[in-house]
Amino acid sequence: MNNTKETLVTAFALFSLFFGAGNLIIPPFIGLNSGEWWWLVAIGFCISAIVIPILGIFAHAKLQGTIFDFGKKVSPAFALVYSLLIYAIAIIFPAPRTASVTHEIAIAPFFDIPSIYTSIVYFALVLVFALNRSKILNILGKFLTPAILFILLAIIGVTVFTSDFTFDATNITNPFTSSILEGYQTFDAIGAVVVGGVLIISINLKNKDISYTDRRSLVRKAGLFAGLGLLLIYSGLILTSALLHSNFDADITRTDLLNAISHTTLGNAGNKFLSILVALACFTTAIGIVTGTADFIKDRFNNSNKAYTITAVSGCVLGVLMGQFNVDYIIAVAVPALMFIYPITIILIVLNVLPDTYTTPKVFKAVVFVTILFSVPDFLTSIGVTNIAEFTTAYLPLSAYSLGWVLPAAIALVIGNLSREKTTTV
């Protein structure tokens, strides 16, 4: 096996599996109002949209399993419920959103056709790729990702090399924490536990004789390279939007902003380039979500190919139905689900990356329980329950930024390990 070539192909494939609708439309949108603090916004966004997801890939490299393995130290029942919730959220929100963005940016400006037709053709193609999953890494890594990167770097490069680097004052109250929460909307932490499993299975199908050590090294290196690529693109899109802020109305929509940036930087051909970019980026993410969900169900039914096919078809049908809603609506209704499941996902990723010595089953259970408990107020606030928000803001650090679970989870981790060491010593 050519290690360098295999690592690059895998890294490109991983990048494209991550890089979808939210990754395209959210960084420019938060960059528009970031002003002189664009770099702080970029740091906050990259923490939740790159650092945590790549740690998730590192966790997959260590576990060499499925999403079920992320939560099995808590209990098999918890792991199953968590896995089903993750796949349900992935199928209901980010997968259909890729079809909606594709229609709004890549199809509607050029063709007067209903979105239902776009969704049907789109998910029919997704199904074709999902049913030929052994070829996914090569197709994504060798062809689709280089095209995505070329177009994005052209947009960013034109802006960076032709602008005078003047910024307005930021319009964001808390640039750092707000951008961390915006990173939730990329679904990349959830994506990490979903597409990481796709990556592991695809590598095993492609290289049946590869050892555990080689698989772990390959996945970790690919994750690192994919993370660097995401860092370059996210930071570039945020900077691009901040530099071009005076060209756009303050109330411009996410998809309109992306269209306007491409036209400003690449001229009349910009929208055509953008349509290709959007179609490729969204399509690769949808493939990863549908394939990952089908892989999980197949595993739960004793490696049944019938279960895999039924799940892939069902996921695509649901994607067609949900894809009829516009992008902003899908983003809005996803917020409550994200405010609840994202903290749990982040803490499971962190715990699985840490050495096993510090993450015994008892520690796992304690930290996850505390995280669930203290993420409930943020969830309730997101659905309009304000009374509890007033209480937690007054008494719980970081709750004003919807991060009230962070400190309790950290304390539970420390206390759990101190208790373990005390018990061991006695």
C-alpha positions as a printed NumPy array, in Angstrom:
array([[  0.   ,   0.   ,   0.   ],
       [  1.306,   3.449,  -0.968],
       [  0.962,   5.117,   2.435],
       [  1.27 ,   8.731,   1.263],
       [ -1.166,   8.335,  -1.611],
       [ -3.618,   6.36 ,   0.527],
       [ -3.467,   8.994,   3.295],
       [ -4.154,  11.862,   0.88 ],
       [ -7.019,  10.054,  -0.857],
       [ -8.56 ,   9.201,   2.519],
       [ -8.046,  12.761,   3.799],
       [ -9.725,  14.207,   0.707],
       [-12.61 ,  11.756,   1.088],
       [-13.002,  12.669,   4.764],
       [-12.93 ,  16.391,   3.925],
       [-15.717,  15.959,   1.385],
       [-17.804,  13.857,   3.774],
       [-17.591,  16.679,   6.321],
       [-17.96 ,  19.563,   3.923],
       [-21.625,  20.016,   3.136],
       [-24.403,  22.593,   3.12 ],
       [-23.792,  24.116,   6.549],
       [-20.054,  24.261,   5.98 ],
       [-20.663,  26.402,   2.912],
       [-23.352,  28.809,   4.086],
       [-22.555,  29.355,   7.779],
       [-18.926,  30.66 ,   7.765],
       [-19.663,  33.527,   5.318],
       [-22.837,  34.407,   7.235],
       [-21.079,  34.78 ,  10.591],
       [-18.147,  36.502,   8.893],
       [-20.448,  39.179,   7.465],
       [-21.004,  40.809,  10.868],
       [-17.697,  39.836,  12.474],
       [-15.811,  42.971,  11.387],
       [-12.409,  43.454,  12.962],
       [-12.977,  40.43 ,  15.206],
       [-13.198,  38.029,  12.258],
       [-10.181,  36.098,  13.565],
       [-11.818,  35.565,  16.972],
       [-14.995,  34.416,  15.261],
       [-12.916,  32.044,  13.149],
       [-11.242,  30.576,  16.249],
       [-14.563,  29.997,  18.041],
       [-16.177,  28.507,  14.962],
       [-13.239,  26.202,  14.295],
       [-13.286,  24.858,  17.864],
       [-16.762,  23.385,  17.447],
       [-16.609,  22.803,  13.685],
       [-13.068,  21.39 ,  13.364],
       [-11.303,  20.561,  16.64 ],
       [-14.149,  18.535,  18.155],
       [-15.02 ,  16.707,  14.892],
       [-11.387,  15.777,  14.205],
       [-11.082,  14.511,  17.774],
       [-14.11 ,  12.393,  16.875],
       [-12.156,  10.927,  13.964],
       [ -9.23 ,  10.254,  16.322],
       [-11.675,   8.461,  18.627],
       [-12.847,   6.323,  15.702],
       [ -9.214,   5.536,  14.901],
       [ -8.809,   4.294,  18.463],
       [-12.087,   2.374,  18.696],
       [-12.106,   0.969,  15.131],
       [-15.831,   0.421,  15.472],
       [-19.158,   2.161,  14.968],
       [-21.019,   4.98 ,  16.679],
       [-22.362,   2.369,  19.115],
       [-18.866,   1.991,  20.576],
       [-18.819,   5.669,  21.608],
       [-21.422,   5.135,  24.304],
       [-21.095,   1.484,  25.276],
       [-19.053,   2.31 ,  28.403],
       [-22.147,   4.019,  29.777],
       [-24.346,   1.032,  28.912],
       [-25.42 ,  -0.886,  25.803],
       [-28.932,   0.558,  26.143],
       [-27.596,   4.126,  26.262],
       [-25.304,   3.459,  23.305],
       [-28.206,   2.152,  21.236],
       [-30.56 ,   5.027,  22.094],
       [-27.822,   7.601,  21.48 ],
       [-26.921,   6.015,  18.134],
       [-30.526,   5.979,  16.97 ],
       [-30.989,   9.623,  18.008],
       [-27.869,  10.672,  16.116],
       [-28.872,   8.884,  12.933],
       [-32.437,  10.179,  13.169],
       [-31.179,  13.759,  13.526],
       [-28.693,  13.285,  10.677],
       [-31.345,  11.896,   8.327],
       [-34.009,  14.462,   9.291],
       [-31.919,  17.663,   9.249],
       [-28.485,  17.814,   7.573],
       [-29.183,  15.319,   4.781],
       [-32.346,  17.079,   3.514],
       [-30.65 ,  20.45 ,   4.035],
       [-28.045,  19.466,   1.456],
       [-30.826,  18.982,  -1.099],
       [-32.46 ,  22.298,  -0.16 ],
       [-29.201,  24.229,  -0.52 ],
       [-28.46 ,  22.5  ,  -3.812],
       [-31.846,  23.521,  -5.185],
       [-31.694,  27.133,  -3.928],
       [-28.163,  27.829,  -5.171],
       [-27.37 ,  25.352,  -7.935],
       [-30.727,  24.747,  -9.609],
       [-33.299,  27.518,  -8.983],
       [-31.169,  30.387, -10.449],
       [-30.908,  28.536, -13.78 ],
       [-33.996,  26.325, -14.092],
       [-37.619,  27.01 , -13.227],
       [-38.457,  23.63 , -11.755],
       [-40.068,  22.633,  -8.432],
       [-37.744,  21.576,  -5.611],
       [-39.39 ,  18.143,  -5.462],
       [-37.824,  17.223,  -8.805],
       [-34.399,  18.344,  -7.632],
       [-34.735,  16.262,  -4.465],
       [-35.853,  13.147,  -6.346],
       [-32.923,  13.217,  -8.783],
       [-30.503,  14.243,  -6.028],
       [-31.344,  11.417,  -3.634],
       [-31.604,   8.891,  -6.453],
       [-27.935,   9.618,  -7.191],
       [-27.111,   9.471,  -3.467],
       [-28.706,   6.021,  -3.367],
       [-26.619,   4.839,  -6.324],
       [-23.418,   5.835,  -4.489],
       [-24.617,   4.364,  -1.185],
       [-25.325,   1.02 ,  -2.837],
       [-21.816,   1.02 ,  -4.316],
       [-20.132,   1.969,  -1.058],
       [-16.874,   0.055,  -1.635],
       [-15.945,   2.675,  -4.252],
       [-16.812,   5.712,  -2.132],
       [-13.306,   6.598,  -0.88 ],
       [-11.759,   6.577,  -4.348],
       [-14.558,   8.577,  -5.963],
       [-14.676,  11.19 ,  -3.206],
       [-10.944,  11.394,  -2.63 ],
       [ -9.712,  11.427,  -6.211],
       [-12.373,  13.441,  -8.014],
       [-14.959,  15.339,  -6.002],
       [-12.847,  16.893,  -3.241],
       [-10.159,  18.421,  -5.516],
       [-12.946,  20.129,  -7.494],
       [-14.501,  21.515,  -4.287],
       [-11.16 ,  22.825,  -3.02 ],
       [-10.247,  24.416,  -6.368],
       [-13.441,  26.487,  -6.55 ],
       [-13.345,  27.544,  -2.876],
       [ -9.689,  28.565,  -3.008],
       [-10.408,  30.608,  -6.142],
       [-13.148,  32.568,  -4.327],
       [-10.998,  33.113,  -1.227],
       [ -7.822,  33.879,  -3.169],
       [ -9.423,  36.575,  -5.332],
       [-10.74 ,  38.334,  -2.217],
       [ -7.551,  38.131,  -0.187],
       [ -5.288,  39.368,  -2.977],
       [ -7.549,  42.191,  -4.181],
       [ -8.876,  43.678,  -0.914],
       [ -7.367,  46.474,   1.162],
       [ -8.126,  44.705,   4.49 ],
       [-10.42 ,  47.296,   6.085],
       [-13.058,  46.105,   8.537],
       [-16.099,  47.583,  10.261],
       [-16.735,  47.214,  13.977],
       [-18.289,  43.867,  14.836],
       [-22.068,  43.593,  15.214],
       [-21.825,  40.395,  17.267],
       [-22.264,  40.745,  21.043],
       [-20.114,  37.744,  21.997],
       [-18.005,  36.905,  18.934],
       [-16.182,  33.934,  20.442],
       [-19.024,  32.054,  22.157],
       [-21.568,  32.933,  19.468],
       [-19.333,  31.458,  16.792],
       [-18.846,  28.284,  18.857],
       [-22.621,  27.808,  18.893],
       [-22.816,  28.591,  15.169],
       [-20.36 ,  25.736,  14.686],
       [-23.06 ,  23.409,  16.03 ],
       [-25.082,  24.129,  12.878],
       [-22.462,  22.46 ,  10.697],
       [-23.423,  19.18 ,  12.425],
       [-19.723,  18.273,  12.147],
       [-19.373,  16.749,  15.632],
       [-22.364,  14.577,  14.823],
       [-20.87 ,  14.084,  11.373],
       [-17.635,  12.845,  12.932],
       [-19.285,   9.958,  14.752],
       [-21.354,   9.149,  11.657],
       [-18.841,   9.456,   8.805],
       [-15.989,   8.15 ,  10.957],
       [-17.743,   4.81 ,  10.922],
       [-18.162,   5.079,   7.144],
       [-14.43 ,   5.742,   6.874],
       [-13.461,   2.722,   8.986],
       [-15.749,   0.356,   7.062],
       [-14.666,   1.749,   3.683],
       [-10.995,   1.308,   4.562],
       [-11.653,  -2.266,   5.66 ],
       [-13.516,  -3.028,   2.418],
       [-10.797,  -1.476,   0.3  ],
       [ -7.809,  -2.91 ,   2.188],
       [ -8.94 ,  -6.163,   3.78 ],
       [ -5.469,  -7.127,   5.006],
       [ -4.518,  -3.819,   6.658],
       [ -3.522,  -4.192,  10.319],
       [ -5.118,  -2.391,  13.265],
       [ -1.995,  -0.272,  13.74 ],
       [ -1.925,   0.765,  10.074],
       [ -5.662,   1.523,  10.07 ],
       [ -5.323,   3.654,  13.181],
       [ -2.371,   5.563,  11.751],
       [ -4.116,   6.068,   8.4  ],
       [ -7.311,   7.411,   9.973],
       [ -5.461,   9.745,  12.362],
       [ -3.285,  11.202,   9.601],
       [ -6.255,  11.583,   7.27 ],
       [ -8.19 ,  13.32 ,  10.05 ],
       [ -5.332,  15.736,  10.663],
       [ -4.989,  16.645,   6.976],
       [ -8.767,  17.004,   6.576],
       [ -8.821,  19.277,   9.633],
       [ -6.127,  21.511,   8.166],
       [ -8.125,  21.746,   4.94 ],
       [-11.27 ,  22.705,   6.843],
       [ -9.303,  25.301,   8.839],
       [ -8.067,  26.929,   5.633],
       [-11.51 ,  27.011,   4.034],
       [-13.521,  28.123,   7.094],
       [-11.096,  30.889,   8.014],
       [-10.913,  31.971,   4.385],
       [-14.702,  32.153,   3.989],
       [-15.104,  34.123,   7.24 ],
       [-12.344,  36.544,   6.196],
       [-13.791,  36.849,   2.678],
       [-17.211,  37.819,   3.995],
       [-15.743,  40.264,   6.516],
       [-13.712,  41.974,   3.792],
       [-16.661,  42.212,   1.38 ],
       [-19.226,  43.239,   4.024],
       [-19.978,  46.636,   2.428],
       [-21.236,  44.941,  -0.746],
       [-24.166,  43.203,   0.946],
       [-27.329,  44.143,   2.837],
       [-27.337,  43.355,   6.546],
       [-30.485,  41.209,   6.241],
       [-29.258,  39.09 ,   3.326],
       [-30.037,  35.381,   3.614],
       [-27.355,  32.721,   3.93 ],
       [-27.799,  31.319,   0.443],
       [-28.11 ,  34.759,  -1.176],
       [-24.888,  35.816,   0.545],
       [-22.998,  32.854,  -0.859],
       [-24.348,  33.643,  -4.328],
       [-23.354,  37.294,  -3.977],
       [-19.82 ,  36.465,  -2.818],
       [-19.221,  34.147,  -5.759],
       [-20.512,  36.773,  -8.204],
       [-18.39 ,  39.517,  -6.603],
       [-15.188,  37.478,  -6.71 ],
       [-15.538,  35.429,  -9.898],
       [-17.825,  37.672, -11.951],
       [-20.654,  36.377, -14.126],
       [-19.126,  32.915, -14.159],
       [-19.188,  32.885, -10.361],
       [-22.71 ,  31.542, -10.036],
       [-21.947,  28.698, -12.424],
       [-18.821,  27.784, -10.446],
       [-20.807,  28.069,  -7.235],
       [-23.565,  25.808,  -8.51 ],
       [-20.964,  23.114,  -9.222],
       [-19.362,  23.659,  -5.804],
       [-22.656,  23.47 ,  -3.925],
       [-23.796,  20.375,  -5.775],
       [-20.505,  18.569,  -5.082],
       [-20.147,  19.623,  -1.439],
       [-23.738,  18.856,  -0.496],
       [-23.82 ,  15.608,  -2.432],
       [-20.758,  14.135,  -0.727],
       [-22.151,  14.886,   2.729],
       [-25.508,  13.319,   1.904],
       [-23.691,  10.185,   0.737],
       [-21.832,   9.989,   4.056],
       [-25.   ,  10.394,   6.133],
       [-27.096,   7.861,   4.234],
       [-24.249,   5.355,   4.037],
       [-23.374,   5.755,   7.719],
       [-26.971,   5.231,   8.804],
       [-27.344,   2.171,   6.582],
       [-24.056,   0.737,   7.879],
       [-25.264,   1.039,  11.471],
       [-28.62 ,  -0.631,  10.829],
       [-26.867,  -3.373,   8.847],
       [-24.581,  -4.029,  11.824],
       [-27.555,  -4.2  ,  14.224],
       [-29.19 ,  -6.833,  11.966],
       [-26.234,  -9.233,  11.779],
       [-24.648,  -7.663,   8.681],
       [-27.823,  -8.007,   6.659],
       [-27.452,  -6.503,   3.186],
       [-31.242,  -6.32 ,   3.001],
       [-31.303,  -4.123,   6.117],
       [-28.615,  -1.912,   4.544],
       [-30.604,  -1.475,   1.316],
       [-33.927,  -0.81 ,   3.065],
       [-32.303,   1.796,   5.326],
       [-30.543,   3.536,   2.429],
       [-33.77 ,   3.685,   0.402],
       [-35.783,   4.903,   3.419],
       [-33.19 ,   7.579,   4.198],
       [-33.309,   8.854,   0.635],
       [-37.12 ,   8.932,   0.585],
       [-37.165,  10.899,   3.852],
       [-34.53 ,  13.221,   2.4  ],
       [-36.814,  13.939,  -0.574],
       [-39.735,  14.784,   1.723],
       [-37.792,  16.964,   4.188],
       [-35.843,  18.586,   1.376],
       [-38.974,  20.525,   0.368],
       [-38.474,  22.949,   3.266],
       [-36.216,  25.949,   2.724],
       [-32.76 ,  26.136,   4.26 ],
       [-33.494,  28.749,   6.939],
       [-36.494,  26.753,   8.197],
       [-34.475,  23.541,   8.494],
       [-31.739,  25.401,  10.385],
       [-34.279,  26.963,  12.77 ],
       [-36.079,  23.729,  13.663],
       [-32.78 ,  21.909,  14.168],
       [-31.645,  24.205,  17.013],
       [-33.447,  22.454,  19.93 ],
       [-32.195,  19.037,  18.855],
       [-28.648,  20.369,  18.57 ],
       [-28.715,  22.107,  21.955],
       [-29.506,  18.76 ,  23.564],
       [-27.518,  16.215,  21.559],
       [-24.402,  18.272,  20.777],
       [-23.07 ,  18.518,  24.373],
       [-23.527,  14.762,  24.786],
       [-21.734,  14.137,  21.5  ],
       [-18.851,  16.446,  22.39 ],
       [-18.334,  14.828,  25.786],
       [-18.457,  11.304,  24.301],
       [-15.82 ,  12.303,  21.75 ],
       [-13.564,  13.78 ,  24.437],
       [-13.947,  10.773,  26.735],
       [-13.164,   8.328,  23.938],
       [-10.034,  10.249,  22.935],
       [ -8.655,  10.293,  26.487],
       [ -6.577,   7.323,  27.714],
       [ -8.672,   4.46 ,  29.084],
       [ -7.035,   4.917,  32.478],
       [ -8.997,   8.144,  32.985],
       [-12.254,   6.973,  31.429],
       [-13.433,   3.936,  33.327],
       [-17.098,   2.948,  32.927],
       [-17.957,   4.663,  36.23 ],
       [-16.298,   7.896,  35.105],
       [-18.037,   7.641,  31.739],
       [-21.438,   7.247,  33.374],
       [-20.907,  10.122,  35.802],
       [-19.671,  12.61 ,  33.198],
       [-22.335,  11.739,  30.624],
       [-25.124,  11.914,  33.234],
       [-23.959,  15.343,  34.42 ],
       [-23.668,  16.572,  30.827],
       [-27.226,  15.451,  30.016],
       [-28.553,  17.042,  33.208],
       [-26.924,  20.421,  32.62 ],
       [-27.715,  20.558,  28.901],
       [-31.454,  20.396,  29.623],
       [-31.703,  24.138,  30.496],
       [-30.168,  25.099,  27.133],
       [-32.608,  22.775,  25.38 ],
       [-35.59 ,  24.257,  27.236],
       [-34.427,  27.782,  26.442],
       [-34.182,  26.893,  22.747],
       [-37.874,  25.879,  22.718],
       [-39.   ,  29.051,  24.477],
       [-39.005,  28.118,  28.173],
       [-37.401,  31.245,  29.65 ],
       [-37.959,  30.863,  33.408],
       [-35.293,  28.215,  33.868],
       [-32.88 ,  30.231,  31.71 ],
       [-33.104,  33.168,  34.114],
       [-32.268,  30.893,  37.04 ],
       [-29.322,  29.1  ,  35.394],
       [-27.862,  32.337,  34.04 ],
       [-27.725,  33.699,  37.563],
       [-26.146,  30.649,  39.194],
       [-24.433,  28.534,  36.53 ],
       [-21.197,  29.732,  34.859],
       [-21.294,  29.95 ,  31.036],
       [-25.037,  29.256,  30.901],
       [-25.577,  32.745,  29.444],
       [-23.653,  31.469,  26.419],
       [-25.575,  28.147,  26.227],
       [-22.494,  26.341,  27.543],
       [-23.657,  25.715,  31.093],
       [-22.838,  22.016,  30.84 ],
       [-19.09 ,  22.529,  30.274],
       [-17.919,  23.254,  33.836],
       [-20.102,  20.595,  35.548],
       [-18.88 ,  17.967,  33.061],
       [-15.252,  18.94 ,  33.7  ],
       [-15.79 ,  18.786,  37.476],
       [-17.445,  15.359,  37.161],
       [-14.46 ,  14.097,  35.169],
       [-11.979,  15.337,  37.787],
       [-13.974,  14.078,  40.787],
       [-14.58 ,  10.724,  39.098],
       [-10.856,  10.207,  38.597],
       [ -9.934,  11.425,  42.074],
       [-12.451,   8.977,  43.553],
       [-11.053,   6.185,  41.404],
       [ -7.481,   6.902,  42.518],
       [ -8.548,   7.045,  46.174],
       [-10.338,   3.713,  45.868],
       [ -7.317,   2.148,  44.118],
       [ -4.957,   3.411,  46.833],
       [ -7.107,   2.05 ,  49.644]])
